[in-house]
Amino acid sequence: MPHFLNRVGAAGRAEATERFLFETLEKRAYLAGTRYYPSPETFLFFVSRLAADFPVRYQGLLPMLRSHVGGRLGRSASPLELAFRIAAANRLGLPTEPEKARLRALQQENGAWPADVFFRYGRSGHVFGSEAVTTALALHALADRAERTAPAFSFATAVRPHAS
């Protein structure tokens, strides 16, 4: 939600969520996963995306985020977790070549990466993920840096008023 609200110029409406993100990062509460995302890498990926896309607003978060993501480099991980970690590290300007080599080695013969749990539906225990999601994120993580840092879709410039 904070990413969307920042995109549309309503960042002030995300202050409670921003406090939650800062506190979760400071206390390392994400290490056991979150209610909806069982992997710490998923949380770090989404927060790194927010901080990298809005560096002026989140400049205070960047050093702590670099430290947390950097501290996870080299840890064992599933292909999806590894892809999230690489993508977060890429956004933060951290070195990722050893991680990329590990991710490439996990690619299946058919060119895809195996399915993994991406999302958990609250406390129900139902989980969601697929080979397609893992493969898409792996390709994103392995993409050239220039492609990854291209400006994202802008809601403000994409919506055109009706002609009367």
ABEGO torsion letter per residue (X at the ends): XAAAAAAAGAAAAAAAAAAAAAAAAAAGAAAAEBAABABAAAAAAAAAAAAAABAAAAAAAAAAAAAAAAAABGBBBBAAAAAAAAAAAAAAGBBAAAAAAAAAAABBAAGBBBBBBABBBEAAGBBBEBAAAAAAAAAAAABBAAAAABBBBBAAAABBBBBX
